Amino acid sequence: MSIPPERIYGLGTGPKVEVLKQLQSKPEHSGLTLHFVEDRLATLKNVIKEPHLDKWNLYLGTWGYNTPSEREEANTISRINLVDLHDFCAKLNIVPTLLLFTYKERFLS
């Protein structure tokens, strides 16, 4: 899987809530099902506070920077779905080690 650099939104892009608003307002995204996978529960809670972002399907990546208690809490929030690395990669049709390598290569180098 190859993702063009202009389609990767990272730390320098701006606050995630604002980036999601910008992405959903693009005409080419009209009518699409929108998915946001995040590893911080606090960020997902911020998204939920924004009524304009109700169209987004929200996922907490269980392999990321969150604790078992945060995952338990997320499980009680109806808008948030937990997704583990294996299922996430299966949906993208990629091998988990490739995803982690790509992430490490792009963001940790």
TORVOVO-294029 format. One record per residue (C-alpha): residue in three letters; x, y, z. Coordinates in steps of 0.1 Angstrom, whole numbers, padded with zeros to 4 digits, always signed. Example, Ala and Ser with C-alpha at 12.3 -4.5 7.8 and 13.67 -1.06 7.14 Angstrom:
% residues 2
ALA+0123-0045+0078 SER+0137-0011+0071 
This chain:
% residues 109
MET+0000+0000+0000 SER+0013+0034-0009 ILE+0000+0066+0006 PRO+0010+0099-0012 PRO+0027+0123+0012 GLU+0001+0149+0007 ARG-0025+0125+0021 ILE-0007+0120+0054 TYR-0017+0143+0082 GLY+0008+0145+0110 LEU+0019+0166+0139 GLY+0026+0197+0118 THR-0008+0197+0102 GLY-0027+0214+0131 PRO-0051+0203+0158 LYS-0068+0171+0148 VAL-0103+0184+0154 GLU-0096+0212+0129 VAL-0080+0188+0104 LEU-0111+0166+0105 LYS-0133+0197+0099 GLN-0112+0206+0069 LEU-0112+0171+0055 GLN-0149+0167+0057 SER-0156+0201+0041 LYS-0136+0191+0009 PRO-0160+0186-0020 GLU-0143+0154-0030 HIS-0152+0139+0004 SER-0189+0147+0001 GLY-0210+0116+0005 LEU-0181+0094+0017 THR-0181+0074+0049 LEU-0155+0091+0071 HIS-0132+0071+0095 PHE-0108+0085+0121 VAL-0084+0060+0139 GLU-0067+0075+0169 ASP-0046+0061+0197 ARG-0055+0088+0223 LEU-0089+0086+0240 ALA-0088+0123+0249 THR-0086+0133+0212 LEU-0116+0111+0204 LYS-0135+0128+0232 ASN-0127+0162+0217 VAL-0140+0151+0184 ILE-0173+0139+0201 LYS-0177+0174+0216 GLU-0178+0189+0181 PRO-0213+0186+0166 HIS-0200+0193+0131 LEU-0179+0161+0133 ASP-0209+0137+0140 LYS-0204+0121+0105 TRP-0170+0106+0115 ASN-0168+0070+0126 LEU-0143+0069+0155 TYR-0119+0042+0164 LEU-0094+0038+0193 GLY-0064+0019+0181 THR-0056-0005+0210 TRP-0020-0008+0200 GLY-0013+0029+0206 TYR-0007+0053+0235 ASN-0036+0043+0257 THR-0040+0022+0288 PRO-0063-0007+0296 SER-0085+0016+0317 GLU-0088+0041+0288 ARG-0098+0012+0265 GLU-0125+0001+0290 GLU-0138+0037+0292 ALA-0138+0039+0254 ASN-0159+0007+0253 THR-0186+0026+0272 ILE-0188+0054+0247 SER-0212+0045+0218 ARG-0194+0066+0191 ILE-0160+0049+0197 ASN-0151+0015+0184 LEU-0120-0003+0196 VAL-0098-0017+0168 ASP-0067-0038+0172 LEU-0038-0038+0149 HIS-0046-0071+0132 ASP-0082-0060+0123 PHE-0070-0026+0112 CYS-0045-0041+0089 ALA-0069-0066+0076 LYS-0093-0038+0066 LEU-0065-0021+0047 ASN-0053-0054+0033 ILE-0017-0050+0046 VAL+0007-0069+0069 PRO+0009-0054+0104 THR+0047-0053+0104 LEU+0047-0033+0071 LEU+0024-0007+0087 LEU+0046-0004+0118 PHE+0078-0001+0097 THR+0062+0025+0075 TYR+0051+0045+0106 LYS+0085+0042+0121 GLU+0102+0052+0089 ARG+0081+0082+0082 PHE+0076+0096+0117 LEU+0104+0084+0139 SER+0134+0089+0116 
